[in-house]
C-alpha cells in the first residue's frame, strides 16, 4: 500500500516537473496585438509550418510593456507585427525607435490602412436635448479601435492581410488561397447573420459601454451606452446622471443591459438595481469583446467566429428576438 502511494506521489511530482519544464515559445513568423488579428493570420497559415502569436504581455490600451531581451529579439526577427492603432496599443508606436527600428520585422497598423476606422459615437443623456435616432459623430472619443466588433470590417482586414502574406510567402500561394477562401466564407456567413438579425429589429438596446459604434455604422444597430467611454471607468456618478439613464431605459423598454464580459460596471449595475426597484424586469447579459481569448474560450475550442455567434445571441436577446 505504502509502495503504491509512493509511486503515485512520484508520478505526480514527475508531472509537475514536466509542466514546469515546458519551454516557452518566443519565436513566431508573425505577431499581433489582439486576438482577432491573430485569428485571421492563423487561419491563413493553417496547414503550414508558419506560426503567429500575440505580442508578449499585451493588454488593451497599455502605453508600455517591459519586454525581456528574448521577447524583443523574437519580435524583431519576425516577418510582420500587425497592430491596431487608434491609441489601443500605443506601446508599439511609443517604442518603434527604441525597439523596432532597423529590425527585420515590418510593422503594419490596422487603423485606416487595413480598414477604415470611424470615430466613436458620443451619446447625450441630457433630457433637455432632443433625442436623435442617429447621434452625431464626434472626435471626442477619437477613432474607435474595436473594428473586429463588425464582421464586415473583419472581412476587409482579412482580405488585406491575405494580400500582404501572399506577397511575402509566394511558395505557399495555393495553401493560402484555400485557407483564405474558407476564412472568407466563415466571415461572410457571420456578416449575413448579423445583417439579417439587426435589420429585422428597430429596437434600441442599452449597453454598459460605448464599444458598439461599428455595429451601428455597418448594420444600423441603435444603442444607448450607460458609460460614454469604450470601457466603464466611472465608479462615481450622480443621482441625476443615473436617473437620466433609468428614464432612457424605460423610454426604450429595455429588458437587458449588455455588459462587457467579466468587466466591472458599477454604474450599469446601479441602473439595473434602480429599474428593478421600480418593478421592471431588467437583466444583465455579457458581450465577449475578445481582444484576447480567455482560458475558458481555449478550453471550449472557441475562436473569433464561434464567439461572435455567441455575441449574436446576446444582441438577439437584447432586441427581444431571442429568449433568455
C-alpha positions in Angstrom: 0.0 0.0 0.0 2.8 2.4 1.0 4.7 1.4 -2.1 1.6 2.3 -4.3 1.3 5.7 -2.5 4.9 6.4 -3.1 4.7 5.5 -6.8 1.6 7.8 -7.1 3.5 10.6 -5.4 6.5 10.2 -7.7 4.2 10.2 -10.7 2.5 13.5 -9.6 5.9 15.1 -9.0 7.2 14.0 -12.4 4.1 15.5 -14.0 4.7 18.8 -12.2 8.3 18.8 -13.3 7.2 18.2 -16.9 4.8 21.1 -16.7 7.3 23.4 -15.2 9.9 22.5 -17.8 7.6 23.1 -20.8 9.6 25.5 -23.0 8.2 29.0 -23.6 7.8 29.7 -27.3 9.3 33.1 -28.1 9.7 32.9 -31.9 6.9 33.4 -34.4 6.8 34.4 -38.0 4.1 36.9 -37.2 3.0 38.7 -34.1 -0.3 40.6 -33.4 -1.5 42.7 -30.6 -5.1 41.5 -30.5 -6.7 38.1 -30.9 -8.9 38.9 -33.9 -5.8 39.8 -36.0 -4.2 36.6 -34.7 -7.3 34.6 -35.8 -7.0 36.0 -39.4 -3.3 35.2 -39.7 -3.5 31.7 -38.1 -6.5 30.9 -40.4 -4.4 31.8 -43.5 -1.4 29.9 -42.0 -3.3 26.7 -41.5 -1.5 23.5 -42.7 1.8 25.3 -43.0 4.8 25.5 -40.6 4.3 29.2 -40.2 3.2 30.4 -36.7 1.6 33.5 -35.3 1.4 34.7 -31.7 0.2 37.6 -29.6 2.8 40.2 -28.6 4.0 39.2 -25.1 2.3 40.9 -22.2 -0.3 42.7 -24.2 -3.3 44.4 -22.6 -5.6 46.8 -24.2 -4.6 50.5 -24.0 -1.2 49.8 -22.4 1.3 52.6 -23.0 4.4 50.5 -22.4 5.4 46.9 -21.8 8.6 45.7 -20.1 9.7 43.0 -22.6 12.5 40.6 -21.9 15.6 40.6 -24.2 14.4 37.2 -25.7 11.0 38.7 -26.4 12.4 41.8 -28.1 14.7 39.7 -30.3 11.8 37.4 -31.3 9.6 40.3 -32.3 12.4 42.0 -34.1 13.2 38.8 -36.1 9.6 38.2 -37.1 8.4 39.0 -40.6 5.3 41.1 -39.5 3.8 42.6 -36.5 0.1 43.6 -37.1 -1.3 46.1 -34.6 -4.4 48.1 -34.2 -3.5 51.8 -33.7 -6.1 54.4 -32.6 -4.4 54.6 -29.1 -5.3 50.9 -28.4 -1.7 49.5 -28.5 0.3 52.7 -28.1 3.2 50.6 -26.7 4.1 49.8 -30.3 4.2 53.4 -31.6 5.9 54.6 -28.4 8.7 52.1 -28.8 9.3 52.0 -32.5 12.5 54.0 -32.3 13.9 52.1 -29.3 13.0 48.5 -30.2 11.7 48.1 -33.8 14.0 50.3 -35.9 16.4 48.6 -38.2 14.9 45.2 -37.4 13.6 42.5 -39.8 10.0 42.9 -38.7 7.6 45.0 -40.7 5.0 46.9 -38.6 1.6 47.0 -40.1 -1.0 49.3 -38.5 -4.7 48.4 -39.0 -6.0 51.9 -38.4 -7.0 53.4 -41.8 -4.5 51.1 -43.5 -6.1 47.7 -43.5 -9.6 49.1 -42.9 -11.2 52.4 -42.4 -11.8 53.4 -38.7 -14.6 55.5 -37.5 -14.9 58.0 -34.6 -16.7 56.7 -31.6 -20.4 57.8 -31.3 -20.9 60.2 -28.4 -24.4 59.9 -26.9 -26.0 62.5 -24.7 -28.2 61.7 -21.7 -29.3 65.3 -21.3 -33.1 65.2 -21.0 -33.3 68.8 -22.3 -31.9 67.8 -25.6 -33.9 66.2 -28.4 -33.3 62.5 -28.8 -31.8 61.8 -32.2 -32.1 58.3 -33.5 -28.8 58.8 -35.3 -26.5 60.5 -32.8 -23.9 62.8 -34.5 -20.4 61.6 -34.6 -17.8 63.4 -32.6 -14.0 63.3 -32.3 -14.3 63.4 -28.5 -13.6 59.7 -28.3 -11.2 59.6 -31.2 -11.1 56.7 -33.6 -12.8 53.6 -32.3 -10.1 50.8 -32.3 -12.6 47.9 -31.9 -13.1 47.3 -35.6 -13.5 43.5 -35.1 -16.9 44.0 -33.4 -18.1 44.3 -37.0 -17.7 41.1 -39.1 -17.9 43.4 -42.2 -14.7 45.2 -41.1 -13.1 41.8 -40.4 -13.8 40.7 -44.0 -11.8 43.8 -45.3 -8.9 43.3 -42.8 -8.7 39.6 -43.7 -8.5 40.4 -47.4 -5.8 42.9 -47.0 -3.7 40.7 -44.6 -4.1 37.9 -47.1 -2.6 40.1 -49.9 0.3 41.0 -47.6 1.1 37.4 -46.6 0.7 36.1 -50.1 3.4 38.6 -51.3 5.7 37.5 -48.5 5.3 33.8 -48.9 4.6 33.2 -52.6 5.6 29.5 -52.4 2.5 28.9 -50.2 0.1 30.6 -52.5 -2.1 27.5 -53.1 -2.4 26.7 -49.4 -3.0 30.3 -48.5 -5.7 30.6 -51.2 -7.6 27.5 -50.0 -7.4 28.7 -46.4 -8.4 32.3 -47.3 -11.5 31.0 -49.2 -12.6 29.1 -46.1 -11.9 32.1 -43.8 -13.8 34.4 -46.1 -16.8 32.1 -46.3 -17.0 31.9 -42.5 -16.8 35.7 -42.1 -19.3 36.3 -44.9 -21.8 33.9 -43.3 -21.3 35.8 -40.0 -21.8 39.1 -41.7 -25.0 37.8 -43.3 -26.3 36.6 -39.9 -25.7 40.0 -38.3 -27.2 41.9 -41.2 -30.4 39.8 -41.1 -30.7 39.9 -37.3 -30.1 43.6 -36.7 -32.1 44.7 -39.8 -35.2 42.7 -38.6 -35.5 44.8 -35.4 -35.7 48.5 -34.9 -35.4 48.2 -31.1 -32.8 50.3 -29.3 -30.6 48.4 -26.9 -28.7 49.6 -23.8 -25.0 48.8 -23.2 -22.7 49.4 -20.3 -20.0 50.9 -22.6 -19.5 52.6 -25.9 -18.0 49.6 -27.8 -20.6 49.2 -30.5 -20.2 52.0 -32.9 -19.1 49.7 -35.7 -22.3 47.7 -35.3 -24.3 51.0 -35.6 -22.3 52.1 -38.7 -22.2 48.8 -40.6 -25.5 47.2 -39.6 -27.7 50.0 -38.2 -27.8 48.8 -34.6 -29.2 51.6 -32.3 -27.7 51.6 -28.8 -27.5 53.8 -25.8 -24.4 53.3 -23.6 -24.6 53.9 -19.9 -20.9 55.0 -19.8 -19.7 57.3 -22.5 -16.2 55.6 -22.9 -15.1 52.4 -24.5 -14.7 50.8 -21.1 -16.6 51.8 -18.0 -14.2 53.7 -15.7 -16.6 55.8 -13.7 -17.4 54.2 -10.3 -18.8 57.5 -9.0 -21.9 59.1 -10.6 -24.6 61.5 -9.5 -28.2 60.6 -8.8 -29.3 62.8 -11.7 -27.0 61.0 -14.1 -28.3 57.7 -13.0 -31.9 58.9 -13.2 -31.4 60.2 -16.8 -30.3 56.7 -17.9 -33.0 55.0 -16.0 -35.5 57.2 -17.8 -34.0 56.3 -21.2 -34.2 52.6 -20.3 -37.9 53.0 -19.5 -38.5 55.0 -22.7 -36.8 52.4 -24.9 -38.5 49.5 -23.0 -35.1 48.0 -22.1 -35.2 44.4 -20.9 -31.4 43.7 -20.9 -28.3 45.7 -20.5 -25.2 44.4 -22.3 -22.1 44.3 -20.2 -18.5 43.7 -21.3 -17.7 40.1 -20.2 -16.1 39.9 -16.7 -15.7 43.6 -16.5 -16.7 45.7 -13.5 -19.6 48.0 -14.4 -20.8 49.7 -11.2 -22.8 52.4 -13.0 -24.7 49.9 -15.1 -25.3 47.7 -12.1 -26.8 50.6 -10.2 -29.0 51.4 -13.2 -30.3 47.8 -13.2 -30.9 47.9 -9.5 -32.9 51.1 -9.8 -35.0 49.7 -12.6 -35.7 46.5 -10.7 -36.7 48.6 -7.7 -39.3 50.3 -9.9 -40.8 47.0 -10.9 -39.0 46.5 -14.3 -37.6 43.1 -15.1 -34.2 44.1 -16.5 -31.3 41.7 -16.6 -27.5 41.7 -17.3 -26.1 39.8 -20.3 -22.5 39.8 -21.4 -20.8 40.5 -24.7 -17.3 39.0 -25.5 -15.0 41.8 -26.7 -12.2 39.3 -27.3 -9.1 41.5 -27.6 -7.6 38.3 -26.2 -9.0 34.8 -25.6 -9.8 33.7 -22.0 -8.7 30.3 -20.7 -12.3 29.0 -20.9 -12.5 30.1 -24.6 -9.5 28.0 -25.4 -10.8 25.0 -23.3 -14.1 25.3 -25.3 -12.3 25.4 -28.6 -13.9 28.8 -29.3 -12.5 31.2 -31.9 -13.5 34.6 -33.3 -16.4 33.2 -35.3 -17.9 31.0 -32.6 -17.6 33.8 -30.0 -19.2 36.3 -32.5 -22.1 33.9 -32.9 -22.5 33.9 -29.1 -22.4 37.7 -29.3 -25.1 37.5 -32.0 -27.3 35.7 -29.5 -26.6 38.4 -26.9 -27.8 41.1 -29.3 -30.8 39.0 -30.4 -31.8 38.7 -26.7 -31.4 42.4 -26.1 -33.5 43.2 -29.2 -36.2 40.8 -28.0 -35.7 38.4 -30.9 -34.5 35.5 -28.7 -35.5 34.4 -25.3 -33.1 34.2 -22.3 
